[in-house]
Amino acid sequence: MKKLTLSMLALFFSLVGFSQQLSGSNSTYFEIRKYYANEGKLPDLIKRFEDHTMALFEKSGMENIAYFVPADNTDNSLTYILGYPNEKSRDRMWEKFGNDPEWQKAKKESEVNGGLVKSVDQTFMKLAPGLNDTPQPRASGIFQLRTYTCFDGRLDNLIVRFKDHTQDLFEKQGLRNYPYWVTVEKDGSQPKLVYLLADKDQVSFEKNFQNFIKDPAWVKARDASEADGKIVEKVDAVFLRTLPFSPLK
């Protein structure tokens, strides 16, 4: 058996670290939360997260995954992703957080001149099977949060296409694969595929994504996967930039 060199060990542990990052370390259940701030209050909301909320989330057992603002923030919003050990622990941890005197004090002090948050959107997710085994990408300058709504019964086909073709073809064009999830739909509707794709900047992203779309290998894979019918009904995509304190870069 060959001896492991230091460089080989470093690579091994970097891959292990990324596997843990993708799975949210011990997290198996995830939540995207989008906060619409009251007018003029977004800077105060961001500061409250940085100075208080993130640490208090972790104190309550949650995991901070990523914090973003839209590249074109026309809706005055902040989006972040939390991880939980499992689905059952989610509500218990939020109750613990909400009842924490430190949080109640920080919230009250930050809202002396008015509330910060107008409304909140929530999306619950689990890791997409077989799509989170890629090596850790270098830090990125722009992210796109992409949500795929499939035709009925076609989500598994989409996951297979990503696993067998799409992820590698993204990488071929210089795009960077970040975590992939499937949504947990509370109303019983079909789950959606949600993932983060990234690049060094938005200009590079848009150029590389167009190259991906025109790649003959992608066209062949797409057409073969849809021989028995279309897979994707709708794609929603928004460009995001990480905040300086975001764990995911």
C-alpha positions in Angstrom: 0.0 0.0 0.0 1.4 3.4 -1.0 2.1 5.9 1.8 -0.1 8.9 1.9 1.7 12.1 1.2 0.9 15.4 3.0 -0.7 16.8 -0.2 -2.9 13.6 -0.5 -3.9 14.0 3.1 -4.7 17.6 2.6 -6.9 16.8 -0.4 -8.6 14.0 1.5 -9.5 16.3 4.5 -10.6 19.1 2.2 -13.1 16.7 0.5 -14.3 15.5 3.9 -14.7 19.0 5.0 -16.8 19.9 2.0 -19.0 16.8 2.4 -19.7 18.1 5.9 -20.3 21.6 4.6 -22.8 20.3 2.0 -24.7 18.3 4.5 -24.7 21.1 7.0 -22.4 19.1 9.2 -24.9 17.4 11.4 -27.9 19.0 9.7 -30.4 16.9 7.7 -33.2 19.5 7.5 -32.8 23.0 6.1 -34.8 26.2 5.8 -34.5 29.2 3.5 -35.9 32.3 5.1 -36.4 35.5 3.1 -37.0 38.6 5.1 -38.5 41.7 3.6 -37.3 44.6 5.6 -39.4 47.7 6.4 -38.2 50.8 4.4 -34.9 52.0 5.6 -34.4 49.1 8.0 -32.3 46.6 6.0 -29.0 47.9 7.4 -30.3 47.6 11.0 -31.6 44.1 10.2 -28.2 43.0 8.8 -26.4 44.4 11.8 -28.7 42.6 14.2 -27.9 39.3 12.5 -24.2 39.9 12.6 -24.1 41.2 16.2 -26.7 39.0 17.9 -29.0 36.7 15.9 -26.5 34.3 14.3 -24.8 33.5 17.7 -28.2 33.1 19.3 -29.3 30.7 16.5 -26.3 28.5 17.2 -26.9 28.8 21.0 -30.3 27.3 20.3 -28.8 24.4 18.2 -29.3 25.7 14.7 -26.6 25.9 12.1 -25.9 29.1 10.1 -25.3 28.0 6.5 -25.4 31.2 4.3 -26.5 34.8 4.3 -27.3 36.8 1.2 -28.8 39.9 -0.3 -30.0 40.1 -3.9 -27.6 41.5 -6.4 -30.4 43.8 -7.5 -32.2 44.3 -4.2 -35.4 45.9 -5.4 -37.5 44.2 -2.7 -35.4 45.3 0.2 -34.7 41.8 1.4 -32.3 39.5 3.1 -32.2 35.7 2.4 -30.5 33.2 4.7 -30.3 29.4 5.1 -30.4 27.5 8.4 -29.7 23.8 9.1 -31.3 21.6 11.8 -30.4 18.1 13.1 -33.8 16.9 11.9 -37.3 18.1 11.0 -38.7 17.5 14.5 -36.0 19.7 16.1 -36.8 22.7 14.0 -39.8 24.1 15.9 -38.3 23.2 19.3 -35.1 25.2 18.5 -37.1 28.2 17.3 -39.1 28.2 20.5 -35.9 28.1 22.5 -34.5 31.0 20.4 -37.7 33.0 20.7 -37.8 32.6 24.5 -34.1 33.4 25.0 -33.8 36.6 27.1 -30.7 37.6 25.1 -32.8 37.6 21.9 -35.7 39.4 23.4 -33.3 42.1 24.7 -31.5 42.4 21.3 -34.8 42.5 19.4 -36.3 45.2 21.7 -33.2 47.4 21.5 -33.0 47.1 17.7 -36.7 48.1 17.3 -36.7 51.2 19.4 -37.4 53.3 16.3 -39.8 50.7 14.7 -39.9 47.1 13.6 -37.3 45.8 11.1 -39.2 43.0 9.3 -42.3 43.4 7.3 -42.8 39.8 6.2 -41.0 36.4 5.9 -41.0 33.7 3.3 -40.0 30.1 4.2 -38.9 27.1 2.2 -38.1 23.8 4.0 -35.7 21.3 2.4 -33.6 18.2 2.6 -30.4 17.4 0.7 -31.0 16.1 -2.8 -29.8 12.5 -3.1 -26.6 12.0 -5.0 -26.0 15.7 -5.8 -23.7 16.8 -3.0 -20.5 14.9 -3.6 -18.6 17.6 -5.5 -15.3 19.0 -4.2 -15.4 22.4 -2.4 -15.3 25.3 -4.9 -13.2 28.4 -4.3 -15.0 31.4 -2.9 -17.4 33.0 -5.4 -18.4 36.5 -6.1 -21.9 35.9 -7.3 -24.5 33.1 -6.6 -27.7 32.2 -8.3 -30.4 30.5 -6.3 -32.3 28.3 -8.8 -35.6 26.6 -8.1 -37.0 23.9 -10.5 -40.6 23.0 -10.7 -41.1 19.7 -12.5 -44.0 18.2 -14.3 -45.8 15.6 -12.1 -43.7 12.6 -11.3 -40.5 13.9 -13.0 -38.4 15.1 -10.1 -36.4 11.8 -10.0 -35.7 12.2 -13.7 -34.3 15.7 -13.1 -32.1 14.5 -10.3 -30.7 11.7 -12.4 -29.9 14.2 -15.2 -28.1 16.5 -12.9 -26.1 13.6 -11.4 -25.2 12.0 -14.7 -24.7 15.2 -16.8 -25.6 18.7 -15.7 -23.3 19.2 -12.7 -20.2 18.1 -14.8 -21.3 20.3 -17.7 -21.7 23.3 -15.4 -18.1 22.7 -14.1 -16.9 22.3 -17.7 -18.0 25.9 -18.4 -16.5 27.3 -15.2 -19.7 27.4 -13.1 -19.4 26.2 -9.5 -21.8 23.7 -7.9 -22.9 24.4 -4.3 -25.5 22.6 -2.2 -28.5 20.9 -3.9 -31.8 20.4 -2.0 -35.3 19.1 -2.6 -38.1 21.0 -0.9 -40.4 19.6 1.7 -43.9 20.6 0.7 -46.3 21.0 3.6 -49.3 20.9 1.3 -48.4 17.5 -0.2 -47.5 18.9 -3.6 -44.5 17.6 -5.6 -41.1 18.7 -4.2 -38.9 21.1 -6.1 -35.2 21.0 -6.8 -33.3 24.0 -5.2 -29.6 24.7 -5.6 -26.9 27.3 -5.6 -24.7 27.9 -8.7 -21.9 30.4 -8.6 -19.1 32.1 -10.5 -16.5 34.9 -9.9 -18.9 37.6 -11.0 -22.2 38.1 -12.8 -20.8 38.9 -16.2 -18.8 35.7 -16.1 -21.8 33.7 -14.9 -24.1 34.9 -17.6 -21.5 34.1 -20.3 -20.6 30.7 -19.0 -24.3 29.8 -18.5 -25.0 30.7 -22.1 -22.1 28.5 -23.2 -23.6 25.7 -21.1 -27.0 26.0 -22.8 -25.3 25.9 -26.3 -23.0 23.0 -25.4 -23.8 20.0 -27.7 -23.2 17.7 -24.8 -25.9 19.4 -22.8 -28.3 19.5 -25.7 -27.8 15.7 -26.3 -28.2 14.9 -22.6 -31.3 17.1 -22.3 -33.0 15.6 -25.4 -32.2 12.0 -24.4 -33.6 12.6 -20.9 -36.8 14.1 -22.4 -37.4 11.3 -24.9 -40.5 10.3 -22.9 -41.6 13.8 -22.1 -40.6 17.2 -20.7 -39.1 17.2 -17.2 -39.0 20.9 -16.0 -42.1 23.0 -16.1 -40.6 26.3 -14.7 -37.3 27.6 -13.4 -37.0 30.5 -11.0 -33.6 32.1 -10.5 -32.3 35.1 -8.6 -28.7 36.5 -8.3 -27.4 36.8 -4.7 -24.3 38.1 -3.0 -23.1 36.8 0.3 -22.9 39.1 3.2 -19.4 39.4 4.8 -20.3 37.2 7.8 -21.9 34.4 5.7 -20.3 31.0 6.5 -20.8 29.9 2.9 -18.7 32.0 0.4 
